[in-house]
Amino acid sequence: MTAPDPKAWVKAIAPYIPGRSTTDDGRRVHKLSSNENPLGTSPDAKAAFATAANTLERYPDATATALREAIGEVHGLEPAQIIYGTGSDEILHLAAGAYAGVGDEIIHVRYGFAVYEIATRRVGATPVVVPDRDYATDVDAILAAVTERTTVVFVANPNNPTGTFVGADEIARLHAGLPSHVLLVLDQAYAEYLEEGEDDGGLALARTASNVLVTRTFSKIHGLAAERIGWGYGAPAIIDALHRIRGPFNVTIAGQAAAVAAIRDTGFVKDTRAHNTRWLRWFEEQIAGLGNAGLRAVPSKGNFSMVLFEGALTAERAYHGLMDAGYIVRWLPGQGLGHGLRITIGTEDETRGVVAALRELAGA
């Protein structure tokens, strides 16, 4: 008797591995592996979430009207051109599902977000991985990889897991060089951490272009990772296509209420950005001081730093050494980054502590 056999492209998927929460011996220590908000969640969002407990018997608003209106209000966008999902991950999967299939190609950079390849293979399309430029997105490499089979290009900006950023001029050049039938997906999960004037122009481009989709998330700066809420913005035809395959009731009542309150709490967002700017800068300065020991931080625009180990201390040994010291970070050998650790910028104590542990491990 034979069992049902999954499609070959499904069996080719390497499942997503999330950041760990416990050490090898089961201890819960300082978690700096998932780029969560060290300041927690907006008090307004917490209150809205708690109030929603009174409506557990009801289905959510399937159109997420209040959420779309709040996003549109804060970002100056048309609510009708906003889609919502179970984290921005769902939006990325919807983009692949609506615009690619067997025989098509989807492009992403070598050190891009792991979900891109999963979303590509899930629909039977072929992932095309292009080289980076010192861990950053290389626009020329992407354009050189485009063929008649290309239907989608994924670009994370700032990039995860490296933290690198491509400016508005390069994003505009990338878009101008793509055929009009290719969907450019700009994954801006960490865009709220950018300083004023560092916008890559993605939302403005998505307003006027027929082939640009911008995705964002409430999991990072808004501190709502537990609720898994993301959103996207693009031309009406793109949003219509994504809605056709979106799961019904995909954002809970509590999640919608918390997200509405979170995005309107601009003070909490500002405080989180200021904390991250201060301690990311300090962290990178400290790692630069360990250059003689072979450590190097890739310049980051996110709420994390990719630390490269190019000397006697290896990333693997540092990963386990930090765990022993009480800090879990992200080691990504499966993404070709076996020589690096992605380290979330935590609280002041966590950030100082992980640097002290690294200094001791490096013998500096």
SENU-713417 format. One line per field, with one value per residue (C-alpha): chain; x, y, z; residue in one letter; residue number from 1. Coordinates in steps of 0.02 Angstrom, whole numbers, plus 50000, padded with zeros to 5 digits. Layout:
N
unit	c(A, ...)
c1	c(X, ...)
c2	c(Y, ...)
c3	c(Z, ...)
code	c(A, ...)
pos	c(NUM, ...)
END
This chain:
364
unit	c(A, A, A, A, A, A, A, A, A, A, A, A, A, A, A, A, A, A, A, A, A, A, A, A, A, A, A, A, A, A, A, A, A, A, A, A, A, A, A, A, A, A, A, A, A, A, A, A, A, A, A, A, A, A, A, A, A, A, A, A, A, A, A, A, A, A, A, A, A, A, A, A, A, A, A, A, A, A, A, A, A, A, A, A, A, A, A, A, A, A, A, A, A, A, A, A, A, A, A, A, A, A, A, A, A, A, A, A, A, A, A, A, A, A, A, A, A, A, A, A, A, A, A, A, A, A, A, A, A, A, A, A, A, A, A, A, A, A, A, A, A, A, A, A, A, A, A, A, A, A, A, A, A, A, A, A, A, A, A, A, A, A, A, A, A, A, A, A, A, A, A, A, A, A, A, A, A, A, A, A, A, A, A, A, A, A, A, A, A, A, A, A, A, A, A, A, A, A, A, A, A, A, A, A, A, A, A, A, A, A, A, A, A, A, A, A, A, A, A, A, A, A, A, A, A, A, A, A, A, A, A, A, A, A, A, A, A, A, A, A, A, A, A, A, A, A, A, A, A, A, A, A, A, A, A, A, A, A, A, A, A, A, A, A, A, A, A, A, A, A, A, A, A, A, A, A, A, A, A, A, A, A, A, A, A, A, A, A, A, A, A, A, A, A, A, A, A, A, A, A, A, A, A, A, A, A, A, A, A, A, A, A, A, A, A, A, A, A, A, A, A, A, A, A, A, A, A, A, A, A, A, A, A, A, A, A, A, A, A, A, A, A, A, A, A, A, A, A, A, A, A, A, A, A, A, A, A, A, A, A, A, A, A, A)
c1	c(50000, 50070, 50042, 50000, 50160, 50187, 50237, 50424, 50440, 50361, 50482, 50624, 50577, 50690, 50568, 50589, 50687, 50640, 50757, 50779, 50703, 50800, 50980, 51046, 51011, 50836, 50869, 50771, 50897, 50909, 50832, 50919, 50878, 50714, 50729, 50588, 50556, 50656, 50535, 50388, 50221, 50130, 50020, 49879, 49894, 49893, 49734, 49648, 49698, 49628, 49462, 49442, 49429, 49245, 49210, 49291, 49132, 49132, 49222, 49342, 49300, 49348, 49388, 49492, 49416, 49473, 49650, 49665, 49600, 49724, 49870, 49811, 49793, 49969, 50059, 49952, 49893, 49730, 49647, 49572, 49749, 49803, 49800, 49825, 49892, 49958, 50121, 50203, 50253, 50077, 50084, 50248, 50170, 50018, 50130, 50216, 50050, 49965, 50108, 50213, 50196, 50280, 50403, 50419, 50569, 50577, 50734, 50806, 50979, 51096, 51082, 50896, 50751, 50728, 50541, 50574, 50638, 50500, 50365, 50445, 50458, 50285, 50205, 50323, 50424, 50613, 50715, 50853, 50980, 51093, 51259, 51269, 51386, 51473, 51315, 51203, 51078, 51164, 51043, 51150, 51157, 50968, 50941, 51068, 50972, 50805, 50744, 50581, 50529, 50551, 50387, 50433, 50583, 50595, 50701, 50708, 50754, 50829, 50886, 50862, 50977, 51118, 51040, 51102, 51000, 50977, 50933, 50791, 50896, 50948, 50771, 50708, 50845, 50798, 50616, 50655, 50761, 50630, 50505, 50332, 50260, 50382, 50315, 50441, 50406, 50491, 50492, 50504, 50486, 50619, 50581, 50519, 50696, 50763, 50806, 50714, 50766, 50818, 50656, 50688, 50538, 50447, 50275, 50279, 50331, 50193, 50065, 50107, 50179, 50073, 50203, 50264, 50205, 50272, 50252, 50269, 50240, 50180, 50299, 50453, 50445, 50263, 50302, 50156, 50253, 50136, 49985, 50065, 49998, 50068, 50009, 50048, 50016, 50008, 49906, 49722, 49749, 49887, 49783, 49634, 49740, 49807, 49633, 49576, 49691, 49700, 49632, 49467, 49468, 49659, 49685, 49598, 49484, 49612, 49753, 49661, 49618, 49795, 49869, 49755, 49809, 49992, 50009, 49927, 50043, 50178, 50263, 50301, 50369, 50479, 50546, 50584, 50676, 50778, 50826, 50878, 50977, 51075, 51116, 51144, 51272, 51355, 51354, 51436, 51569, 51608, 51621, 51737, 51848, 51860, 51924, 52095, 52010, 51929, 51754, 51665, 51487, 51400, 51328, 51145, 50986, 50878, 50858, 50998, 51178, 51261, 51428, 51556, 51693, 51848, 51982, 52022, 51854, 51724, 51540, 51492, 51602, 51540, 51359, 51377, 51487, 51356, 51225, 51328, 51342, 51153, 51119, 51035, 51076, 51047, 51174, 51127, 51239, 51089, 51087, 51271, 51311, 51400, 51533, 51413, 51291, 51136, 51116, 50959, 50984, 50903, 50887, 51036, 51084, 51066, 51167, 51307, 51303, 51317, 51462, 51552, 51527, 51592, 51744, 51784, 51761, 51875, 52007, 52006)
c2	c(50000, 50170, 50329, 50500, 50577, 50764, 50863, 50858, 51045, 51032, 50895, 51010, 51141, 51160, 51207, 51377, 51367, 51505, 51586, 51477, 51518, 51396, 51338, 51166, 51111, 51186, 51348, 51506, 51646, 51816, 51792, 51893, 51776, 51838, 52029, 52058, 52228, 52244, 52380, 52260, 52321, 52486, 52501, 52561, 52402, 52293, 52378, 52357, 52174, 52143, 52225, 52110, 51961, 52006, 51956, 51785, 51707, 51823, 51806, 51948, 52083, 51992, 52157, 52227, 52397, 52486, 52416, 52469, 52642, 52662, 52609, 52727, 52869, 52850, 52819, 52925, 52776, 52726, 52594, 52504, 52467, 52386, 52199, 52116, 51947, 51828, 51922, 51991, 51810, 51774, 51923, 51858, 51687, 51768, 51864, 51704, 51611, 51743, 51778, 51620, 51435, 51287, 51347, 51522, 51597, 51705, 51803, 51844, 51886, 51757, 51821, 51859, 51813, 51624, 51635, 51689, 51519, 51429, 51537, 51506, 51318, 51304, 51354, 51249, 51397, 51398, 51505, 51606, 51661, 51805, 51858, 51999, 52149, 52136, 52061, 52194, 52186, 52204, 52284, 52242, 52058, 52052, 52133, 52017, 51866, 51915, 51799, 51776, 51657, 51786, 51837, 51900, 51983, 51986, 52121, 52147, 52327, 52338, 52162, 52018, 51940, 52060, 52229, 52312, 52447, 52502, 52685, 52758, 52790, 52607, 52543, 52659, 52595, 52416, 52448, 52540, 52395, 52261, 52209, 52277, 52102, 52063, 52098, 52187, 52145, 52264, 52182, 52327, 52231, 52343, 52508, 52593, 52583, 52696, 52874, 53019, 53038, 52857, 52800, 52691, 52766, 52600, 52660, 52807, 52690, 52567, 52708, 52745, 52582, 52434, 52304, 52350, 52277, 52340, 52230, 52277, 52196, 52234, 52104, 52214, 52397, 52381, 52233, 52123, 51969, 51852, 51908, 51885, 52037, 52104, 52215, 52259, 52404, 52404, 52441, 52392, 52247, 52174, 52187, 52109, 51960, 51933, 51941, 51801, 51677, 51756, 51651, 51715, 51793, 51787, 51924, 51900, 52026, 52053, 52066, 52196, 52299, 52291, 52337, 52488, 52552, 52509, 52601, 52756, 52756, 52853, 52895, 52712, 52691, 52845, 52783, 52612, 52687, 52801, 52655, 52551, 52691, 52723, 52544, 52481, 52620, 52576, 52390, 52418, 52528, 52392, 52259, 52373, 52374, 52185, 52194, 52132, 51973, 51950, 52014, 52130, 52198, 52222, 52401, 52380, 52480, 52354, 52311, 52182, 52162, 52029, 51996, 51906, 51798, 51808, 51760, 51620, 51630, 51546, 51592, 51417, 51425, 51600, 51542, 51406, 51514, 51651, 51521, 51464, 51646, 51666, 51739, 51654, 51731, 51671, 51562, 51533, 51402, 51344, 51514, 51514, 51618, 51489, 51621, 51748, 51777, 51887, 51972, 52069, 52237, 52205, 52308, 52408, 52269, 52135, 52233, 52270, 52091, 52009, 52123, 52080, 51895, 51914, 52009, 51870, 51736, 51830, 51849, 52037)
c3	c(50000, 49951, 50050, 49974, 49908, 49928, 49776, 49740, 49765, 49937, 49988, 49933, 50063, 50212, 50352, 50435, 50597, 50721, 50845, 50998, 51167, 51276, 51292, 51250, 51429, 51431, 51525, 51485, 51473, 51387, 51215, 51080, 50937, 50863, 50850, 50973, 51052, 51215, 51276, 51261, 51191, 51192, 51349, 51236, 51133, 51288, 51350, 51182, 51177, 51351, 51310, 51159, 51278, 51296, 51115, 51100, 51031, 50879, 50714, 50675, 50549, 50390, 50304, 50449, 50413, 50572, 50553, 50371, 50413, 50556, 50446, 50310, 50434, 50506, 50340, 50224, 50122, 50040, 50154, 50004, 49942, 50106, 50137, 50306, 50356, 50487, 50501, 50346, 50312, 50250, 50132, 50061, 50033, 49952, 49832, 49777, 49767, 49660, 49540, 49525, 49494, 49411, 49278, 49351, 49440, 49596, 49635, 49805, 49870, 49946, 50124, 50117, 50230, 50239, 50202, 50022, 49969, 50064, 49982, 49812, 49827, 49904, 49739, 49632, 49568, 49557, 49677, 49594, 49723, 49671, 49750, 49874, 49882, 50052, 50130, 50050, 49907, 49738, 49616, 49464, 49515, 49529, 49359, 49278, 49344, 49268, 49130, 49035, 49176, 49316, 49396, 49571, 49654, 49844, 49926, 50115, 50155, 50285, 50251, 50371, 50431, 50383, 50427, 50267, 50179, 49999, 49971, 49870, 49714, 49703, 49735, 49597, 49481, 49521, 49484, 49323, 49263, 49293, 49159, 49198, 49223, 49366, 49541, 49653, 49836, 49958, 50129, 50252, 50416, 50496, 50407, 50566, 50637, 50500, 50543, 50462, 50281, 50260, 50178, 50024, 49934, 49927, 49984, 49863, 49724, 49766, 49754, 49572, 49503, 49448, 49498, 49673, 49838, 50006, 50161, 50344, 50513, 50688, 50760, 50775, 50828, 50883, 50996, 50941, 50886, 50982, 50880, 50706, 50612, 50451, 50310, 50131, 50013, 49824, 49669, 49675, 49554, 49663, 49821, 49733, 49679, 49855, 49932, 49817, 49905, 50078, 50219, 50290, 50464, 50463, 50594, 50762, 50848, 50985, 50860, 50756, 50910, 50978, 50809, 50790, 50961, 50929, 50764, 50837, 50988, 50898, 51062, 51097, 50920, 50942, 51109, 51038, 50889, 51002, 51115, 50966, 50884, 51044, 51087, 50909, 50885, 51052, 51010, 50841, 50920, 51046, 50911, 50811, 50966, 50951, 50773, 50824, 50884, 50714, 50751, 50630, 50633, 50466, 50473, 50519, 50499, 50594, 50778, 50768, 50715, 50609, 50690, 50581, 50657, 50549, 50675, 50797, 50885, 50774, 50767, 50822, 50976, 51017, 50995, 51125, 51236, 51239, 51280, 51428, 51482, 51476, 51302, 51155, 50985, 50806, 50716, 50534, 50453, 50350, 50263, 50223, 50377, 50482, 50514, 50587, 50730, 50718, 50886, 50933, 51019, 51187, 51345, 51406, 51527, 51393, 51267, 51389, 51451, 51280, 51233, 51395, 51359, 51182, 51246, 51367, 51234, 51117, 51253, 51230)
code	c(M, T, A, P, D, P, K, A, W, V, K, A, I, A, P, Y, I, P, G, R, S, T, T, D, D, G, R, R, V, H, K, L, S, S, N, E, N, P, L, G, T, S, P, D, A, K, A, A, F, A, T, A, A, N, T, L, E, R, Y, P, D, A, T, A, T, A, L, R, E, A, I, G, E, V, H, G, L, E, P, A, Q, I, I, Y, G, T, G, S, D, E, I, L, H, L, A, A, G, A, Y, A, G, V, G, D, E, I, I, H, V, R, Y, G, F, A, V, Y, E, I, A, T, R, R, V, G, A, T, P, V, V, V, P, D, R, D, Y, A, T, D, V, D, A, I, L, A, A, V, T, E, R, T, T, V, V, F, V, A, N, P, N, N, P, T, G, T, F, V, G, A, D, E, I, A, R, L, H, A, G, L, P, S, H, V, L, L, V, L, D, Q, A, Y, A, E, Y, L, E, E, G, E, D, D, G, G, L, A, L, A, R, T, A, S, N, V, L, V, T, R, T, F, S, K, I, H, G, L, A, A, E, R, I, G, W, G, Y, G, A, P, A, I, I, D, A, L, H, R, I, R, G, P, F, N, V, T, I, A, G, Q, A, A, A, V, A, A, I, R, D, T, G, F, V, K, D, T, R, A, H, N, T, R, W, L, R, W, F, E, E, Q, I, A, G, L, G, N, A, G, L, R, A, V, P, S, K, G, N, F, S, M, V, L, F, E, G, A, L, T, A, E, R, A, Y, H, G, L, M, D, A, G, Y, I, V, R, W, L, P, G, Q, G, L, G, H, G, L, R, I, T, I, G, T, E, D, E, T, R, G, V, V, A, A, L, R, E, L, A, G, A)
pos	c(1, 2, 3, 4, 5, 6, 7, 8, 9, 10, 11, 12, 13, 14, 15, 16, 17, 18, 19, 20, 21, 22, 23, 24, 25, 26, 27, 28, 29, 30, 31, 32, 33, 34, 35, 36, 37, 38, 39, 40, 41, 42, 43, 44, 45, 46, 47, 48, 49, 50, 51, 52, 53, 54, 55, 56, 57, 58, 59, 60, 61, 62, 63, 64, 65, 66, 67, 68, 69, 70, 71, 72, 73, 74, 75, 76, 77, 78, 79, 80, 81, 82, 83, 84, 85, 86, 87, 88, 89, 90, 91, 92, 93, 94, 95, 96, 97, 98, 99, 100, 101, 102, 103, 104, 105, 106, 107, 108, 109, 110, 111, 112, 113, 114, 115, 116, 117, 118, 119, 120, 121, 122, 123, 124, 125, 126, 127, 128, 129, 130, 131, 132, 133, 134, 135, 136, 137, 138, 139, 140, 141, 142, 143, 144, 145, 146, 147, 148, 149, 150, 151, 152, 153, 154, 155, 156, 157, 158, 159, 160, 161, 162, 163, 164, 165, 166, 167, 168, 169, 170, 171, 172, 173, 174, 175, 176, 177, 178, 179, 180, 181, 182, 183, 184, 185, 186, 187, 188, 189, 190, 191, 192, 193, 194, 195, 196, 197, 198, 199, 200, 201, 202, 203, 204, 205, 206, 207, 208, 209, 210, 211, 212, 213, 214, 215, 216, 217, 218, 219, 220, 221, 222, 223, 224, 225, 226, 227, 228, 229, 230, 231, 232, 233, 234, 235, 236, 237, 238, 239, 240, 241, 242, 243, 244, 245, 246, 247, 248, 249, 250, 251, 252, 253, 254, 255, 256, 257, 258, 259, 260, 261, 262, 263, 264, 265, 266, 267, 268, 269, 270, 271, 272, 273, 274, 275, 276, 277, 278, 279, 280, 281, 282, 283, 284, 285, 286, 287, 288, 289, 290, 291, 292, 293, 294, 295, 296, 297, 298, 299, 300, 301, 302, 303, 304, 305, 306, 307, 308, 309, 310, 311, 312, 313, 314, 315, 316, 317, 318, 319, 320, 321, 322, 323, 324, 325, 326, 327, 328, 329, 330, 331, 332, 333, 334, 335, 336, 337, 338, 339, 340, 341, 342, 343, 344, 345, 346, 347, 348, 349, 350, 351, 352, 353, 354, 355, 356, 357, 358, 359, 360, 361, 362, 363, 364)
END
